[in-house]
Amino acid sequence: MNCRLALFVLFAALVWDAKAGAAELMRITLGYSSIGPMATGFWMAKEIGAFEKHGIHAELIYISSGPVVIQALIGGDLQGGSAATNAVINAILNGAPILGVAGTSNRPYHRLYVQPEINRMEDLRGKTLGVTRFGAITDNLTRILLRKNNLENAVTVRQLGATAAVGAAFQQRVIAGAVTSDLRVGTKLPAKILVNLVDLGIPYSMQLITVARDYYRRNPEVVEGMIKSYAAGVVALHSQKERALKVIAKYSRQADAQGIEEHYRDSVANLDRIPRVESEAIATILEFMGKPGVPRETFVDDSIVERMAREGSFDKKK
């Protein structure tokens, strides 16, 4: 009887310890504004249990554009988010109490997809290009490309709301094309790539992992855990391809094997292993906004990333 009682007490203690350990995880909600490659690091982090390793229970939520992610951050509905850098910069310039703490990529890997009959940029004159939302990364890159080709006032830019809506508008020939990471359209009306923006050689910060300034002050260890978890996700992306393909299919809601493979290749090629934010990549956005010379520190505090880099954290395989 005493033996049974002892075993019961031991079992109860183990259960209590397990519950207590789970309760110690900090619950946070993270938003991401793209179902393209820029989100893949967060997806992998979630699926490999990286957040839990760093004391976090993270719920990932897809929100259709960077500006909406920022609104949710400001409102306290999110504790962190991955949003278009230009949207973060614009919000901060307008007084938003937020801050970028890490970056995803410092080059614009998006492409200009166009209707089959369009063969050169000049063919877009008088036509319409679709973007998700004004102020989103698709909008900013579209306008940069148009300005570079002296078409800024010759092409209409139309806000459509979400990536799926852009694809639908293309299929219905409502728009002549779109700058995006991946234009999902049917086989009856295939899109062709007219310009790979990465080939332009322009430094450009794609997305920032962003938090509210007050949350950062109160919870620096949680913010550090976010960054470490994301970095672990990027490492796993490179080392666990088969798992990564399944994760991409799950979160991007794709069934097409070729599309999943292309998403994977773009992720591996463009996500920076060290998620720092290069000054030149910020300067491009500021110049386009007509705000050159605003100090980088106004928008970014990547001291955690730089400390991790000095410590060799990004050199570790796991």
Buried (B, 14 or more C-beta within 10 A) or exposed (E): EEEEEEEEEEEEEEEEEEEEEEEEBBEBBBBBBBBBBBBBBBBBBBBBEBBBBBBBBBEBBBBBBBBBBBBBBBEEBBBBBBBBBBBBBBBBBEEBEBBBBBBBBBBBBBBBBBBEEBEEBEBBEEBBBBBBBBBBBBBBBBBBBBEBBEBBEEBEBBBBBBBBBBBBBBBEEBBBBBBBBBBBBEEEEEBBEBBEBBEEEBBBBBBBBBBBEEBBEEBBEBBBBBBBBBBBBBBBBBEBEEBBBEBBBEBBEBEEEEBBBBBBEBBBEBBBEBBBBBEEBBBBBBEBBEEEEBEBEBBBBBEBBEEBBEEEBBEEEE
